[in-house]
Amino acid sequence: MTVFLLIGAAQASSLGVALNKGDYLDWEYAVSLWTNFDRAEALEEWDRVMPAYEANQDLIAGTRDEVFQKLANHPQGDLIKRGHDLRLVYDVWKDAYRSILPPGAKAQPWNQLSGWNCTYVKRRNIFTGGCNDMPDWRTETDIKNHNAFIARGRK
């Protein structure tokens, strides 16, 4: 159940799309998720960090300094911090991914965006600023549906 967001098996409330570096507790880690983690690695990381984060979300309240102090004094502080950031990175990815799907989106292959699709993704991708370097965290069903969407768009 802890991987429900990345595998798309259930809907969950979103923490929102974090489009500022300061929203993340470890910016370098957040960037590494976007640039280095494939789907399997992201799922593995989700399973590793989310139980601690989900059990201790209340620690992510207060000023940035207060949050860092609480996490520094907690035995799972690093996992909680990573869970927080992983969730936010995924929310950005999910928002960008939804932007390239119907209704109204132009059918384009994965990471070969142009026009409005590219502009929209670039506005959300604070990690690299690109529009064609999204991690491919899609499920098999997502890939099948995306390919069908592209095929329909070419007719």
Secondary structure, DSSP 8 states (H G I E B T S, - for coil): -TTHHHHTSS---------SGGG-S-HHHHHHHHHH--HHHHHHHHHHHHHHHHHTGGGS-S-HHHHHHHHHTSTTHHHHHHHHHHHHHHHHHHHHHHHTSSSS-----TT---HHHHHHHHHH-TTT--SS-------HHHHHHHHHHHHHHT-
